Amino acid sequence: MDKELKVILCILFVLLGFFVVMWLRFAAFIVSLDNSFAKQDILISPLYLGYLITFASTPIAYLLGMDKSKKNKYRVWGIAIMFPISLPLSYSIGITYSFIVRTPWGTLLMLYIFPLVFIVGVILLLVGIFKKEEIK
């Protein structure tokens, strides 16, 4: 991996960490109002934080999978989809849908999207683990 790629990866990881911390602060506010870590007045709307986390995680997974075998790419993408992508993305899609239909119950769509996306990540990870290396 060359130096420019490492710098880009470091910047993306810092950006991802920043977004995840803000998202977790809002989630902690929802769970417990009197927590010192929890804040409602974060800089970015929680609606957009899930999309931003997804858009920061995708290039990280792509860059980590570059110049790797197909087996390792499946592993990287499986882990990336399971952890930093599935929950924030389903959360934001659920909130967006509830804004569109103008009912807070629309947010429950998140409970259907999250397991589906997570299972896709598990399947990719398992394919990466159990796939046999191709001999060229």
N, C-alpha and C positions, 0 to 999 in steps of 0.2 A: 504494500500500500504506500503510495507516495505521500509526500509531505502536505500537499494541498488537500488531498482527500482526508487526511487526519485532522487538519484544521477545520474543514467543513463538518466532519463528524463531531468534533468537540463543540463547535458552535450549536449544532443541532441538538446535542445532548443537553447542553446548558439551557437552551430554549425549551426543550421538552421538560426538563426538571422544573423550570419556572412555571410552566403551564400546569403541570401536575400538582405542584404545591398549592397554587391558587385554587385548583379544582378541589383538592382535599380539604382546604380551609373552608370552602363553602359547604362541602359534604359534612364536615364536622359541625358546622353551624346548624345544619338541619337536624343532626342527631342530638346535639346538646348545646343549648344556647349560652350556658355560662362557662364554656370551655375557653381557656386563654388562647388556644391556637385558632379557634373558630372565629371567623370574621364574615360578616355579610357584605361589607363594603369593599369588595375586591375590585381590582382595576377593570376587569373584563367581565361581561355578562357570562354566567355559567352556561347559558345556551350555546355560546360560541366557543367556550373552552373545550368542549368535547371534540368539536370539529378541528380546533387548533392542535389539540393533542394528537388527533389522527393524522393531520397533515404534517406534523413534525415527526411522527413515528414512521410514516411510510418511507420517506427518503433515508432514514436511518437504517431501516430493514433492507432497503435496496442497496445501500452502500456497503452494509455488512455482508450481503450476499454476493457482491461482485467478485468475479474471478474465483468462485468456489464451485464445487461440483453440484450437480442437481440435487443430490442427497442433502448436502449442507444447506442449499437454498431452501429446500422444504422445511428443514429444521428452523432456520432463521425466521422464515415467514410464519411458520406455525406458532412459534413463541411470540412473535410480534403481533400477530392477530389475537392471540389469547389474552395477553396482558395489557399492553398499552393502547390497543385499538378497540377491542370489543366493548368494554364497559363505557368508556367516554363517548364512543360513537352511538351506541344504543341509547344512552342517556340523552344526547343532543337530538337524536332523531325523535325520541319520544316527546321531548319538550316542544320541538318544532311542530310535530303533529298536533299536540294539544293546543298550540297557538292557532293552527289552521282551523281546527274544528271548534275552537273556542269553548273547550271544556277541560277541566283539569284531569278528568278520567282518561283522556287521550294519552297521558303520560304512561299509562300502564302498557302501552305498546312496547315500551322498553323491556318489559318482562318477557316478551315473546322474541324480540330481536336479539337480546344478549345471549341466550342459550344457543340460538342458531349460529351466530357468528363465532361464539366460543367453540362450538363443536366443529366448525370448519377449521379453526385453528388447531384443535386436537387432532383432527384427521390429517392435516398437513404435517404436523409434528410426527405422528405415527408413521406416515408414509416415509418421512425423512429418516426415521429410526430403522424401520424394517426393510427399506428398499435395498436391493443388492446393487453394488457398484457395477457399472457397465464397463466392460473391458473393450478398449479401442484397439 
